[in-house]
């Protein structure tokens, strides 16, 4: 199955599903299935079982969105992963080839995907916080920092672009901007942790 790309943000998905937009639901279905399929296949499942579990997980999400009981405190991807993971682990305990309790199998079913999701969410949060800090820092600091760090411009190029008298003045201004950016980033980053 080809990997789908999102044309909706998470908030837009929720709003579209609340409006009854079937296209949004179909796109959401295609978007995250590969992740769930991989998890189920890595943990003693088949493609059909992955489809069943994912269908159930999507229905749980859909019903909660439609009845207004969904309180999303994470990305939709993370929510679906957690729901589908629980559903799959529950199915595994019901299979005759696996007896015992769910907790007996938990250590053997860890693929590292949960840690990867947590790490990816944290990285996304840091990028979003950095983007906010860059928006708050304003010009010319934003352009100066982007020129140096993202566009790999030399101090001489930046001196010419911004009209500084020499490269040392440009370097000094870049340093001051970087200090301001760090302060903004860490104050916003700590606020968003609370």
Order of alpha helices (4+ residues) and beta strands (2+ residues): alpha-alpha-alpha-alpha-alpha-alpha-alpha-alpha-alpha
